[in-house]
Amino acid sequence: MSGTTTAAALRRWAAGAGANRWVVLVVLCTSLLLVAVDATVLHVAVPAVSEDLRPGAIELLWIVDIYPLVCASLLILFGTLGDRVGRRRILLLGYGLFGVASAMAALADSAQTLIVARALLGVGGAMIMPATLSILRQVFPDRRERALAIGIWSAVAAVGAAVGPLLGGFLLEHFWWGSVFLVNIPLMLVSLPVGRLLLPESRGERTEGPWDVVGALTAAGGLFGVVLGVKRLGGGEGAGHVLTVVPLVVGAALLVVFVRRQRRRKHPLVDLRMFARPAFSTSVGCIVLAMLALVGLELIAAQYLQLVLELSPLETGLRLLPLTVAAMAAGLAGARLLRRFGPRVMVCSGFCVTALAVVMLTAMGGEDNAGLMLSGFVLLGFGLETTLFGAYESMLSEAPAAQAGGAAAIGETSYQLGAGIGIALLGSVMNAAYAPGVGSVPGVPASASAAAGHSLGEAYEVAGRLGGTPGEALRSAARDAFVHGLHVTLLVSAGLLVLGAVMALRLPRVMQCGDGSLAAVPGPREVASSRVSV
């Protein structure tokens, strides 16, 4: 036992490269916080940007969407490049690019310049995101400590997603819209020297053979096409529209080419044999399903709070705040839960708790019920974060250390794809359930009903133009139809979450730690398996 403990201590000391690994975690979490905030901070600034730069409709769409598009497309490229040339090197380059692009975005005097700056921010984010997880994987070789580190990391991600709109709103009240980007620069100026001093350099052990540049570009192109197509579907574009179909088809074809290329190569960019490990492939599937089921609901919930209950944006943010607080609590408690219950029970239970919260929220109607929403959002945030924490930890621990960057990139890509598909799928379900309710309102012309069927916001605009009794009838019918659509969407989401709980049964029952110990009580199958291996 003492020899094992000494070996583990030596591994931790070597991984820390002379720096306290918890200080390293603080640096990595600061990086993550910046990227997470930047993904949402612009949303509240869109009206001010539109007023100042006067972008066209297509330009405005690209200003908002180019950051997540580029970031999701390049995660695998930079994750695997970090494994080859050094993860700290890629992270520090990402810091520098993120700072330069932030200054460029803040000072942009045209929509085109802002689009380019946002694209560069996406490149920087793609360099930072997988590097933080892969360095964390190396700095914390002991799985118990790594689980706690991932819990803190995921809690910071939840904070960043919530802080973005609040920070953006505060800055817009006191400064101009470019200030939402300028806030990144001092943090990056601090992170660069601190990261260079404290972060250990690491790379994958298998660096022989050339880096597959063609494969990296093929993956980037394929992901860009698929994410773009999915985002257009989520934005309400028809599935048969050429600008939706072509990116999806081309992107899917490039990803098929990428997979076949990786299988043939002696030194693949991504070792696809990782997916043959049930824990790894199941964890990736759980991440996709969790995001697929929940992200669309977040957008629908915001519309419900503002358009049905007529709450202000600030009141809406405060109503959603318990979800973020519960997610933070789950992230901080995740390591202890994982050690106590193991990956299978933890992820499966997380899915079940989230499904229960979603079913509870079907009781929401046209009247405000603050207690119900508080209970539902707390359960929703805790259950979702528990699921994602368990899946991320299992995925990262199952991947070989040499493939940490590629594994982290796969996890982040799965997150992005699940979110995009969820918006498209649940948005389609919502529209299909909502539109018939406003299709034949007495006294409302057919053209007005067709326009009102696009969204609740547009229905309110049409009702305002109609005025009188027809306008009131359309407004009331649209509210009722939206609530009905919300209930249908929640039930579909609950079904997806139950499917995720079933999928999670393939995860290991126990948390196998690096020193050979088990952090959860094994069942008969695991005991028998361990006896056979001995």
N, C-alpha and C positions, 0 to 999 in steps of 0.2 A: 504493500500500500504506500509506504513512504517513497519507494522508487517512482511509483506512478505520480505521486503528488509533486515530487521534485521535477520530473520530466514536464509536467503540465506548467509548473512555475517557470521553467526555462523557456518553454514555448511562448508563454505570455511575455516574458522579458524580451525575447528576441523579436517578437511581433511588434512590441511597442517601440523598438529602435531607440531606447533611452528616454522616451517621452511617456508620461503617464497616460495610459490608454483611455482614461475617462476624460482627460483634457482633449485628447484626439476626438473623442465622441462629441464634445462640445463644438469643436471646429467643424466637424462633419454635419452636425445638426444645424449650425448657422448657415452652411451652404444650402442644405435642403430647405430651410425656412425661406431663403431668398427666392429659390426657384418656385416653391409652392405659392408664395405670395404673388409673384409675378404672373402666375397663371390666371389669377382672378382679379388682380388689382385694377386692370384696365376696364373691367365691365362697367363700373360706375362712372368712368370718365368718358365713355362713348359719346354721350350728348355734347360734352364740352369739346371733344375732338371734332365732332361733326360740325359744330358751329364755327370753329376756328379754321380748320383745314378744308372744309367743304368737299369731302370725298364723295364720289358717286356710290351707288348702292353696292356695286361689286367691290370697289376699293374698301369700303367700310367693312364688308364681310371678310376681306383678306386681312385687314388690320387686326381684327379680332381672332381669326382662325389660323393665321400663318404660324404663330408661335407654337401651339400644340401640334400642328401638322408637321412642322420641321423637327420638333423635339421628338415626337413619337417615331418618325422615320429614321432618325440617326442614332437611336439608342443602341441598337445592336452593333452598328459600325464602331462607335466610340467605346462601347463596353468591351468588345473584343480587341480593339486597338490598345486599350489600357492594359489588357492582359499581356500584350506583346511588348509595348515600349515602356510601360510603367504607369500605374494607376494614379500616383501622385502627380506625375508630369501632366497627364491629361486633365486632372482636376484643376491644377494651377493654370493651365492654358484656358480652361473653361472660365475660371475666375476673371482672368484678364479680358477675355472676349465679352463676358457678361457686363463688365464695367464699361468697356468702350461702347458696346451696343446700347447700354442704358443712357449714356451721354448723348449718343446719336439720336435716340428716340426722343429724349427730353427736348432737344433743340431742333427737331424736325420742323421744317417750314412747308412741307407738302405731304400729301397722302402717300406718294410713292416712296419718299424717304422714310416715312414711318413704317411702311410695310417692310422695306429692306432691313431697318433696324430691328423690327420684331422678329424677322427671320433669323438674324444674327443672334438675337437673344435665345431663340429656339436651338440654334447650334450650341451655344454656351450651356444651355440647360441640359442638352443631350450629353455633353461632356461631363457635367457635374453629377447628374442623377445616378447613373450606374457606378461611377467612381466612389461615391459615398458608401454605397452598400458593399462593394467589393473590398474597399479598404477596411470597412467595419468587419467583414468576414475574416480578414487576415489579422487585424489587431486583436480580435477576441476569438482565439482558437478554442477556448473552453466554451462548450455549448450553453452552459448555464449562464455565464456572463454575457455571452452573445445574445441570448434570448432577452435579457434585461436591456441590453443596448438597442436591440431592434424595437423593443417596446417603447423606449424613449424616442427613438428615431421616428416611429410611426405616430407617436403622440405629437411630435413637432410638426409632422406633415398635416395632421388634423388642425393644429393651430394655424398653420400657414394658410390653409384653404379658407378658414373663417376670418382671419385677420385681413386678408387681401381687400375685400370690399369695404371693411370698416376703415382701414388705413387710407384707402383711396378716397372715401367720402370725407374723412377729416382733412386730408391735404387739399381736396378740391374746395373746401369751405374757406381755406386760408390762402391758397396759392393757385397757380395756373395748372392745367392738366399735365404739363411736363414734369411736375414735381413727383408724380407717382413713379417715374423712372429714376429721377435724380437720387432718391433715397437709397438706391442700390449702391451708388458709387462709394460713399465712405465705408460701407460695410465690406465692399470688395477690396478697398485699399488696405483695410485691416486684415482681411482674410488671406491675402496673398503672402505677405511676409510671415504671418503667424503659421499659415499652412506649410510654407517652405521650411520653417524651423521645426515644427512639431510633428508633421505627418510623416510616417515612414514610407519609403518607396517600396513597391512590391510589383511583381509581375508573375505571370503563369510560369510553371516549371517547364512546360513544353513549348519552347520558342524556336525549335528547329523548323526548317522549311520556310518558304516565303509566306508573307501575309497575303491572304486572298483578297486583293483589291477588287477584282471583278465581282467576287461573291459579296463583299461589303456593299458595293454600289448597287448590285442586284437586289439585295435585301432592303436597302434604303428606298430604291425606286418602287419596289413592291409594296412596302409598308405605306409609303406616301400615297400611292394609288388607292389602296384599300381604305386607309383612314379618310382620305378625301371623299371617296364614294360614300362611306358610312356617314360622314358629317353632312353631306348633301341630303341623304335620306333623312337624317335626324332634323334637318332644317326644313323639311316639308316638301322637298323636291320629289317628283314622281319617280318610281322605280324604273320606269321606261325611258326617262330623260337621257339623252345622249351624253350629257356632261356628268351623269351619275353612273351610267352603265359602263362607259369606256374606262374611267379610272378603276372601277371595281374589277373589270375583266382583265385589264392590263396588269393591275397590281397583283391579282390572284395568280396570273400566269407567271409573273416574275418570281413570286414566292415559291411556286412549284419548281421553277428552274433552279432557284437558290437551294431548295431542299435536295434536289437530285444532284446538284453539284457538290454539296457538302458530303453526301453519302459516297461519292466517287473519290474524293480527294484523300490523299494519304495524311495530310495535315489540314483538317477542316477548320474553317473559321469558327464554327460552333459545333461542338461534339453532340450530334443528335442522339447519341446513345444515352444521354441523360434522360431523354423522354422514355426510354425503356424502363427506367426506375419508377415503380408505381408512385412512390412518395413525391417525386419531382413532377411527373406529368399530372398527378391528381392535384397537387398544390397550384400549378398553373391554371388548371381548369376551374378550381375553386375561386381564384382571383378573378378570372373572366366572368364567372357566373355572379359573384357578389357584386361586381361593378355593373354588370348588365342589368341586374334586378333593381339596383338602388339609384344610379345616377339620374336616370330619367325621372324618377320620383322626386328628386330634389328640385328639378326645374318646375314640375307640375305643382309641387307643394308651394313654391314661391308664388306661382300664379294664383293658386287657391287663396293664399293669405292676402294677397294684394287686390285681386279682382273680385273674389266672392265675398270675403270678409271685410274688404276695403280698408286694410291696415296700411299704414305708411311704410316706406322702405325701411326706416329705422325700427318700427315695431315688428316688421317681418324678420329683420335680422335678429332682434331680441327673442322672438318666438323660436327661431332655429338655433339659438345659442345653446340650449340644453343638449342638443344633439352633439355639438362639438365638445362640450364639457364631458359628456358621457364617453365619447370616443377617446378623449385624452385619458380619462380614468382607466378605460379598458387597456389602452396601450401601456400605461404604467403598471397595471396589475397583471399584464399578460405573461410575463416571465414566471411569476408565481403560479398562475393558473396552468401554464404549460407543464411546469414541473410536477404539479399535483395531479393533473388529469391526463396529460399526454396529448399529442396532436389530434388523434382521431376524435376523442370526446370533445376537445376544445373547439375544433372547427365545426364539427357537426352540431354542437350545442349553440355555437354562435349563429349558424344558419337558422336553427329552430327559434332562437330568441328573436332574431330579426324578422322571421316570418310571422311570429306571434304579434310583434309590434305593428307590422304592416296590416294584419287582419284587424287589430284593434282600431287602426286609423280609418277603417271602412265605416266606422260609426260617425265620422265627421259629416256634417250636413251643411245646410245653408246658414245656420246660426253658429256663432262662436262658442267653442267649448275648450277653454284654455286648459282645464285639468286633464282632459283626454289627450290633447296635443302634447302637453308636458310629459305625461306618462309614456305616450307612444314614441316621442322623439328621444327620450332617455333610453328606452329599450332599444330603439333603432340604432342609436349611436353606439351603445355598448355592444350590441350583438354584431354589428357590422365590423367594428374595429377588432373585436375578438376573432372574428372569422379571418379578416385580412392579416392580422398579426400571426395567427397560427399557420396560415398558408405561406406567408412570406418566410417565416422562420424555418419551416420544414423544407421549403424549396431551396433556400440558401444553404442550409446545413446538409442537404442531400447532394448538392453539386460539389464536384471536386474543387479543392482550393485553387488549382491552376485555371479553372474555368469560372472563377468567381465573377469576373466582369461580364462574361457572356451570360451567366445565369441571372445576374442582377438586371441586365438589359432585357432578357426574356420576361422577367417578372414585371418590369416597368412597362414593356410593350403590351403585355397581357392586360395590365391595368388600363392603359389608354384605349386599347381595342375594345375591352369590355364596356368602358364608359361610352365610347362612340356608338357601339352596337345597341347598348341599352337606351340611349337617347332616341335612336332611330326606331327600335322595336316598340318601346313603350309609348313613344310619341305617335306611332302609327295606330297602336291599340287605342290610345286616348282619342285620336281624331275619328276613328271608326265608330267609337261608342258615343262621341259627342255630336257629330254632324247630323245624324238623323233627328235629333231632338229639336233642331232649329230649321228643319227642312220644310215644314208646313205649318207655320204660325198664322192663325187667322188675321187677315188684314195686312199682312206683310207680303210685298211683291216677291216673285220667285227669284229675281236677280239679287234682291237684298238678302233673302234667305241663303242663297248660294254664297254670297260674300261673308255672311255671318258664320257659315259653317267652317271657315278657315281657322278661326281661333276665337276665344272668348273676348280678347281685347278688340278684335275687329268687329265682333257682334255688338259690343258697346258703342263703337263709333257709328255703326249703321243705325243702331237704335237712337242715338243722339240726333242723327240727321233726319230720321223719320219723325221723331217727336210724337206727342199725343198718345192716344191709346195703343196704336200699333207699336210705337217705340217701347212703351212700357211692357207690352206683351212679349216683344222680342227679347228685351233685356231679362225678363223673368224666366222665359223659356231657355235662354242661353245659360243662365246661372244654374238652373235645374239640370240641364243637359251636361254641363261641365261637372257638376257633383256626381252625376251618374257615371260619366266617363272616368272620373277619378276613382270611383269604387271598382269599376271593372279593371282598371289599370292596376290598382292595389292587389286585387285577387290574382291577376296574371303574375305580378311580381312575387306574390307569396308562393305561387306554384313553382316559379324558378328557384326560389330559395329552398323549398323542400327538395327539389332536384339536386341542389348543391349539397344539402345535408346527406342525401343518399350517396352522392359521389364521395363525400368526405369519409365514408366508411372504409375506403381503400387506403387511407392514411395509416401509418403505424400507430399501434395502441400506446406505445411507450416512447418517451424521449430518450433516445440512446445518446449518452454523453461521451465525450472524448476519452475519458478515463475508463470506459467500459462499464460504468454504472448506469442504472436505469432510474430516470427521474419520475416515473409513475409506476404504479403497481401493475406488473404484467399479468395478462390473462393466461389461461392454460396453453393456448397456441404458442404464445411467445416463450413460455417456459419450456415447452417441448422443443421448440426451434432452437433455443439456446443450448439445450442438452445435446441435440444432434450435432450442432456446430462444435461443441467441446469434444 
